[in-house]
Amino acid sequence: MMKRSRLAMFIAATAAIAVVSTGTATATPQSEPAAVTALDTAELAELTRLSDPATLVDLHDGARRMDRIAEVLTRNGDRRGIFAVFYRSILHDANPLLDAGNFDDPQWARAVSLEFFREYLVNLHGHLTGGAVTPGWQRYYDMAADPSRSPGRVAASALDAHLMVDFPAALAATGTRVENTRDFFAIGDSLINTTGHITDELHAIYGAKLAGFFGLYFVGPVADIALGEGNTSYLMFQSVRGTSLTSGLALQVPATAGAAEVAMYGLYNTAETVFDGLEFANLI
């Protein structure tokens, strides 16, 4: 209880920084990279084809697509590739795990992982073709195009949209049940360490200094001061996933779907405010 109280105090304090700074502060300008590069006709056509969710076969197909999407965007120094670099690494580690099938319900584990990725493709495809894009992903693409926003803040925007909005939607779409809870947490636990080398890639490609970023995403190194060394990253990761699971279950019930959607976007907006504060404090 004490740890949760101190965590709430930390989040409130960070949000307050963002509120105080509204309208008066600007993020530290980034000298590199270029924000968004105009794609040539061939590149745009290729990315449009690769991002088409209607032709997605399975998660191995998704990994191949993600490799190429990341390659095209990073080659141009295009910051829309920040999350592509992240997802490329996740898929490379997720596929062997899912192929091993060490789950209570391996079919569900693969189905929910595929649907989760498909949510990303839907929004990328909409962005590239002038189609529908959810508010969270539109915010990501807007931030990616703004060189005054830090690479860490751009990455956080994508993670917020994907984990707090896409994830519950994917859980609901695949008919997730309470019985899937153990598999749900097992998938995430096995991928926690994947983020270790992602920061190196983002630094090499985008000049982003994000050595502590993924700890910060789960309020790690900063809140460890309040919660105790080493406790926070795992605690917050579990908390975000647990909330997504609860929302995904509630979205499937007409009587609770509306309230679940409101709660999802409430959490998303709170997280975005917190990360605005962290960016203002030059922590991401």
LONU-592833 format. One line per field, with one value per residue (C-alpha): residue number from 1; x, y, z; residue in one letter. Coordinates in nm, 3 decimals. Example, Ala and Ser with C-alpha at 12.3 -4.5 7.8 and 13.67 -1.06 7.14 Angstrom:
BEGIN
n = (1	2);
x = (1.230	1.367);
y = (-0.450	-0.106);
z = (0.780	0.714);
res = (a	s);
***
This chain:
BEGIN
n = (1	2	3	4	5	6	7	8	9	10	11	12	13	14	15	16	17	18	19	20	21	22	23	24	25	26	27	28	29	30	31	32	33	34	35	36	37	38	39	40	41	42	43	44	45	46	47	48	49	50	51	52	53	54	55	56	57	58	59	60	61	62	63	64	65	66	67	68	69	70	71	72	73	74	75	76	77	78	79	80	81	82	83	84	85	86	87	88	89	90	91	92	93	94	95	96	97	98	99	100	101	102	103	104	105	106	107	108	109	110	111	112	113	114	115	116	117	118	119	120	121	122	123	124	125	126	127	128	129	130	131	132	133	134	135	136	137	138	139	140	141	142	143	144	145	146	147	148	149	150	151	152	153	154	155	156	157	158	159	160	161	162	163	164	165	166	167	168	169	170	171	172	173	174	175	176	177	178	179	180	181	182	183	184	185	186	187	188	189	190	191	192	193	194	195	196	197	198	199	200	201	202	203	204	205	206	207	208	209	210	211	212	213	214	215	216	217	218	219	220	221	222	223	224	225	226	227	228	229	230	231	232	233	234	235	236	237	238	239	240	241	242	243	244	245	246	247	248	249	250	251	252	253	254	255	256	257	258	259	260	261	262	263	264	265	266	267	268	269	270	271	272	273	274	275	276	277	278	279	280	281	282	283	284);
x = (0.000	0.282	0.458	0.141	0.081	0.431	0.393	0.072	0.252	0.531	0.288	0.094	0.413	0.529	0.194	0.211	0.538	0.364	0.072	0.298	0.502	0.205	0.238	0.576	0.824	0.953	1.137	1.510	1.564	1.713	1.999	1.934	1.764	1.541	1.186	1.000	1.140	0.922	0.911	0.960	0.684	0.832	0.894	0.543	0.393	0.602	0.514	0.147	0.157	0.349	0.117	-0.204	-0.364	-0.598	-0.308	-0.138	-0.091	0.067	0.319	0.614	0.480	0.445	0.811	0.923	0.707	0.835	1.197	1.137	0.921	1.192	1.461	1.288	1.209	1.543	1.738	1.577	1.627	1.248	1.130	0.815	1.057	1.117	0.838	0.918	1.263	1.098	0.845	1.103	1.295	0.981	0.862	1.203	1.186	0.814	0.793	1.027	0.843	0.505	0.636	0.752	0.389	0.458	0.125	-0.201	-0.367	-0.103	-0.367	-0.494	-0.139	-0.061	-0.400	-0.383	-0.023	-0.118	-0.421	-0.210	0.035	-0.250	-0.373	-0.038	-0.058	-0.413	-0.299	0.022	-0.174	-0.431	-0.155	0.016	-0.303	-0.493	-0.737	-0.859	-0.604	-0.689	-0.621	-0.330	-0.151	-0.221	-0.050	0.250	0.282	0.241	0.516	0.742	0.715	0.797	1.175	1.125	0.995	1.254	1.295	1.205	0.881	0.796	0.861	0.648	0.358	0.360	0.384	0.095	-0.127	-0.031	-0.035	-0.325	-0.563	-0.462	-0.390	-0.738	-0.893	-0.685	-0.776	-1.144	-1.126	-0.972	-1.230	-0.984	-1.114	-1.012	-0.867	-0.605	-0.459	-0.157	-0.062	-0.121	0.137	0.377	0.405	0.489	0.731	0.931	0.972	1.074	1.445	1.398	1.407	1.772	1.921	1.643	1.787	2.123	1.955	1.760	2.075	2.270	1.993	1.830	2.091	1.849	2.001	1.755	1.967	1.716	1.409	1.230	1.281	1.132	0.837	0.741	0.862	1.166	1.485	1.295	1.038	1.287	1.386	1.038	0.961	1.296	1.576	1.482	1.114	0.945	0.997	0.839	0.566	0.459	0.485	0.253	0.020	-0.012	-0.070	-0.313	-0.522	-0.518	-0.640	-0.922	-1.028	-1.008	-1.239	-1.482	-1.500	-1.660	-1.959	-2.211	-2.297	-1.935	-1.787	-1.862	-1.707	-1.405	-1.341	-1.363	-1.116	-0.876	-0.860	-0.841	-0.530	-0.387	-0.437	-0.283	0.021	0.064	0.056	0.316	0.548	0.507	0.634	0.926	1.019	1.004	1.237	1.475	1.431	1.326);
y = (0.000	0.239	0.168	0.233	0.557	0.678	0.576	0.778	1.076	1.043	1.030	1.327	1.528	1.447	1.540	1.868	1.950	1.912	2.131	2.408	2.399	2.412	2.696	2.813	2.533	2.366	2.038	2.043	2.063	1.750	1.801	1.460	1.294	1.455	1.416	1.273	1.215	1.227	0.874	0.827	0.668	0.318	0.332	0.456	0.185	-0.081	0.036	0.061	-0.301	-0.424	-0.249	-0.385	-0.585	-0.764	-0.969	-1.052	-1.430	-1.495	-1.347	-1.484	-1.290	-0.996	-1.022	-1.021	-0.716	-0.539	-0.598	-0.426	-0.144	-0.065	-0.084	0.164	0.415	0.398	0.421	0.761	0.868	0.890	0.901	0.709	0.418	0.454	0.216	-0.003	-0.066	-0.155	-0.393	-0.556	-0.677	-0.786	-1.000	-1.162	-1.279	-1.351	-1.595	-1.862	-1.834	-1.883	-2.164	-2.354	-2.351	-2.379	-2.231	-2.360	-2.243	-2.204	-2.124	-1.828	-1.704	-1.688	-1.544	-1.256	-1.176	-1.162	-0.942	-0.710	-0.664	-0.622	-0.321	-0.152	-0.234	-0.099	0.240	0.251	0.163	0.431	0.686	0.606	0.601	0.890	0.649	0.609	0.641	0.623	0.937	0.774	0.673	1.009	1.167	0.941	1.031	1.401	1.379	1.185	1.471	1.736	1.767	1.956	1.640	1.404	1.053	0.910	1.105	0.982	0.623	0.668	0.796	0.480	0.254	0.432	0.393	0.031	-0.102	0.097	0.107	-0.152	-0.425	-0.431	-0.420	-0.720	-0.910	-0.847	-0.935	-1.276	-1.366	-1.363	-1.530	-1.523	-1.870	-1.712	-1.502	-1.720	-1.736	-1.362	-1.278	-1.551	-1.397	-1.055	-1.187	-1.368	-1.049	-0.808	-0.852	-0.792	-0.416	-0.428	-0.403	-0.186	0.122	0.056	0.034	0.354	0.535	0.409	0.484	0.797	0.937	0.881	0.866	0.622	0.395	0.425	0.477	0.147	0.163	0.511	0.385	0.177	0.461	0.250	0.436	0.749	0.583	0.335	0.626	0.613	0.244	0.082	-0.014	-0.263	-0.295	-0.053	-0.169	-0.508	-0.362	-0.105	-0.347	-0.584	-0.297	-0.175	-0.527	-0.608	-0.301	-0.396	-0.746	-0.614	-0.374	-0.644	-0.868	-0.585	-0.476	-0.810	-0.748	-0.492	-0.376	-0.289	-0.205	0.167	0.213	0.005	0.228	0.540	0.388	0.291	0.641	0.789	0.583	0.670	1.045	1.026	0.843	1.099	1.381	1.205	1.163	1.527	1.604	1.363	1.516	1.867	1.747	1.607	1.255	1.112);
z = (0.000	0.087	-0.242	-0.441	-0.256	-0.330	-0.692	-0.718	-0.566	-0.823	-1.115	-0.980	-0.937	-1.287	-1.433	-1.243	-1.416	-1.750	-1.644	-1.517	-1.837	-2.074	-2.319	-2.189	-2.242	-2.551	-2.574	-2.628	-3.007	-3.157	-3.401	-3.551	-3.724	-3.985	-3.862	-4.159	-4.506	-4.816	-4.953	-5.323	-5.527	-5.514	-5.139	-5.065	-5.284	-5.109	-4.759	-4.856	-4.974	-4.670	-4.425	-4.580	-4.296	-4.537	-4.677	-4.346	-4.323	-3.984	-3.742	-3.942	-4.238	-4.000	-3.899	-4.262	-4.331	-4.020	-4.123	-4.454	-4.312	-4.059	-4.325	-4.557	-4.282	-4.103	-4.428	-4.477	-4.114	-4.095	-3.732	-3.815	-3.799	-3.425	-3.338	-3.638	-3.488	-3.158	-3.314	-3.539	-3.234	-3.049	-3.340	-3.384	-3.021	-3.009	-3.300	-3.155	-2.825	-2.992	-3.214	-2.905	-2.790	-2.419	-2.320	-2.179	-2.500	-2.776	-3.038	-2.837	-2.766	-3.137	-3.231	-2.982	-3.079	-3.446	-3.379	-3.164	-3.452	-3.699	-3.500	-3.570	-3.941	-3.969	-3.843	-4.044	-4.358	-4.279	-4.223	-4.553	-4.760	-4.603	-4.440	-4.082	-3.802	-3.432	-3.222	-3.038	-3.356	-3.517	-3.218	-3.271	-3.639	-3.558	-3.294	-3.528	-3.777	-3.515	-3.468	-3.141	-2.975	-2.832	-2.978	-2.638	-2.631	-2.981	-2.869	-2.557	-2.766	-2.976	-2.672	-2.505	-2.811	-2.866	-2.509	-2.368	-2.664	-2.925	-2.673	-2.511	-2.859	-2.967	-2.651	-2.710	-3.081	-3.004	-2.742	-2.452	-2.136	-1.773	-1.831	-2.060	-1.780	-1.709	-2.078	-2.108	-1.842	-1.955	-2.302	-2.161	-1.899	-2.166	-2.371	-2.094	-2.166	-2.539	-2.486	-2.379	-2.728	-2.873	-2.706	-2.871	-3.211	-3.159	-3.054	-3.354	-3.604	-3.466	-3.230	-2.945	-2.598	-2.448	-2.230	-1.946	-2.161	-2.123	-1.750	-1.763	-1.970	-1.670	-1.445	-1.357	-1.256	-1.157	-0.937	-0.796	-0.576	-0.425	-0.450	-0.391	-0.628	-0.898	-0.807	-1.040	-1.399	-1.335	-1.114	-1.372	-1.665	-1.485	-1.397	-1.758	-1.886	-1.608	-1.691	-2.060	-1.976	-1.760	-2.035	-2.301	-2.102	-2.028	-2.395	-2.479	-2.250	-2.380	-2.029	-1.947	-2.289	-2.272	-1.930	-2.035	-2.335	-2.120	-1.872	-2.151	-2.290	-1.942	-1.872	-2.214	-2.159	-1.812	-1.946	-2.223	-1.968	-1.755	-2.052	-2.148	-1.800	-1.833	-2.167	-2.019	-1.742	-2.009	-1.873	-2.212);
res = (m	m	k	r	s	r	l	a	m	f	i	a	a	t	a	a	i	a	v	v	s	t	g	t	a	t	a	t	p	q	s	e	p	a	a	v	t	a	l	d	t	a	e	l	a	e	l	t	r	l	s	d	p	a	t	l	v	d	l	h	d	g	a	r	r	m	d	r	i	a	e	v	l	t	r	n	g	d	r	r	g	i	f	a	v	f	y	r	s	i	l	h	d	a	n	p	l	l	d	a	g	n	f	d	d	p	q	w	a	r	a	v	s	l	e	f	f	r	e	y	l	v	n	l	h	g	h	l	t	g	g	a	v	t	p	g	w	q	r	y	y	d	m	a	a	d	p	s	r	s	p	g	r	v	a	a	s	a	l	d	a	h	l	m	v	d	f	p	a	a	l	a	a	t	g	t	r	v	e	n	t	r	d	f	f	a	i	g	d	s	l	i	n	t	t	g	h	i	t	d	e	l	h	a	i	y	g	a	k	l	a	g	f	f	g	l	y	f	v	g	p	v	a	d	i	a	l	g	e	g	n	t	s	y	l	m	f	q	s	v	r	g	t	s	l	t	s	g	l	a	l	q	v	p	a	t	a	g	a	a	e	v	a	m	y	g	l	y	n	t	a	e	t	v	f	d	g	l	e	f	a	n	l	i);
***
